[in-house]
Amino acid sequence: MGFVALLVLAAAAFAAMALWLRVDRLLWSMLGAALCLGGVGYAWQGRPMLGAAAPQRTTTTPPVDIEETQLRDSLFGRFNADTAYLIAADAMTRSGNDDAAARVVLGGLSKLPQSFILWTWAGVTLSAEAGHRVSPPALIAFRQAARLAPEHPAPPYYLGFAYLEAGDIAKTRALWARAVQLSPDGTPYRIEIARRLALLDRLIAANDAR
């Protein structure tokens, strides 16, 4: 019965794609070949008598944002004791475990409590752990980072990024403008933060024009 149903579904699918969707006749052979290939795969590996099973939850690995990684390296440096914890937290984040990423950074803070880098990244990971919102613990971490390094652009930039993920564009804009002001002229990170701020302004202008 499974194979009969497959033939019926294949015919219906071909009719829908070729006639209802008005696919060009030149592509009909391609559609037919695709359906045949699917049928061959089903005949080879399909088990129509197998009972249904609940779908299994899969974890997808977030892609690495190269530009953001490069900006972070420019802001914090790359080869130091602080950033070693950031790299470990990145691995947890890519595996979909935001809670473990936050624990890694907090563990680093137990050894380097005066690191504004780790306090900043604690804010980042705690925000992610809270479902990408600026939770009270995350806000405390960002404020501690700003207290330790009041003239560094990283704490306002990453707090702004956290607000962006939470959907608060107005706060993001104010914080990124502050980050640009704190960045020395000519530095690579000033150029990158200013570019992001310009893109954000374009987004705000586009939304206002609607």
N, C-alpha and C positions, 0 to 999 in steps of 0.2 A: 504493500500500500504506500510505503514511503516513496518509492520510485514513481508510482502513478501520480501522487501529489506533486512530486518534483516536476513532472512533465506539464501538469496543469499550471503550476506556478510559473514555469518558464515561458509557456505560451502567453499567459496573461502579462508577464513582465515585458515580453517582446512587443506585444500589442500596445501596451501603455507607452513604452519608450518610442516605438516607431510611429504610432498613429496619434495618440493623445498629446505627446510632447512634440510631435512633428519633427522628428529627427530626419535629417536629409537621407534620401535613399542610398547615397554613396556610403553611408555609415551603417546601413542595415547589416551588412555582412560582418562588420566588426562587432555589432551588438550580439549577433547570433553566435559568433565565435566565443565571446565572453561568457554567454550563458552556457554554451557547450562545455567550456573549460570548468565552469562551476559544477556542472553535472558530473563531469569526470571525477572531479575531486570528491564529490559526495558519494559516487559509486565506489571509489577507492577506500575512503576513510569513514563515510557516514555509517551510523548505526541507528536506523530508525526505530528499532524496538527497545533501545535503551531508555530507561526512565528519566524523567526530567530531574535536574538538580539545581539547587539554588546557585545563583551566580556568585563567583568568588570575587572578593574585593581585591583589587590590585593597586599597588602603589606606583605612581608615576614619578619619575625623577625630574625635578624642575631643571630647565636648561640653565647653564651658566651664563650670566650676563657679563660678557667680556669687558664692555665699557665700564660697567659699575665696578668690576674687580680692579681695573686699571686706575679708576678714580680713587678707590680705597687705598691702593698701594701708593698713589701719589700723596694722599692725605696723611697716611699713617707710616709709610715706609713698609718694607716687606720682611726683612730678616731681623727680627728682634723678638724678645721674649713675649711681648704682648700679642703680636700678630700670629704667633704660633697657635695661640688659643683660638684666634679667629679662623684660621685654616681648618682646625679640628671641628669647630662649630659649623663651618661650611659643609663639611662631609656629612654631618648629622642632618643639616637642612636639606641637602640633596637627596638623602635617603627618606625624606618626608617626616623626620622626627624633630619637630620644632622644640619639643620639651627637652630632648637631650641636648640640642644646640644651646639652649639657655643654660642648662646645667653645666656644660663645658665652660662657658664664659664666666658664670658665677664661681666655678671652681678656680678659674684663673684669678678672679678678684680676691679670693681668700689668700692668695700668695702675693698678689700685686695690687693692694687696695688703693694705691694712689695713681693707678693707671687710668688716665682719662680715655684712652683707647678702649680699654675693656669696659669702662662704665658706658661709653657710647654704644658699644656693641651689645652690652647687656640690654640697653633700651631697644635696640633693633630686634634681638632674639625674643625678648619678653613681649614685644608687640606682636611678633609673628605667632608666638605661643598662645596669645590671647585672641587669635582669630583675626590678625591684622587690624588691631585697633590699639590706640595708645592707652593702655591700662594704667592704673595708678602706679604699680611697680615699675613699669616701663618709663613713665614720666619722671619718677624719682631718679631712676638711673640716668636719664638724659640730663636732668638738672644737676646731678652730682658731676657729670662729665663737664658741663659748662662751668661749674664752680671751680673745678680743678684746672681747666684750660679756657678761661673766659675770652681769650683773644684768638682761639683756634676755630676755624670754620666748620670742622667736622660735627661737633654736637648740634648746632642749629641745622646743618644740612641733613643729617640723618633723622633728626626729629621731624623735619619737614617731610622727608621721604616717608616716614611712618604715618604722618597725617595724610599724605597723598594716597597711600594704600587704604587708609580708613575713609577716604572720600572727602576730606576737608581741604579743599583746594585753597581757600582763603588763608588758612594758617600755613599751608605749605609755601605759598607765595611770600608771605612775610618772613618766614624763617630762611628761605633760600636767598632773599634779598639781603638779609643779615649775613648769611654765609659769604656772599659775594663781597660785602663791605669788609669782612674780616680777612679776606684772601689778599695777599700781596700782589701787586701788579706784576704781570708777566709770568706768574706761576702756572703750570699746566692745569692745576685743579681749579684756579680761578676761571680760566677759559672754559673748562668743562661745566662748572656750576653755573656760570653766566649763560652758557648755551642752553642748559636745561631750564633756567629761569625764563629765557626768551621763548622757548617752546611752550612753557606753561602759560606765559602771557598770551601767546597765540591761541591756546586752547580756551582761556578765559574770554578773550575777545570773540572767538567763534561762538561760544555759549551765550554771550551777551547779545550777539547779533540775531539770535534765533527768535 
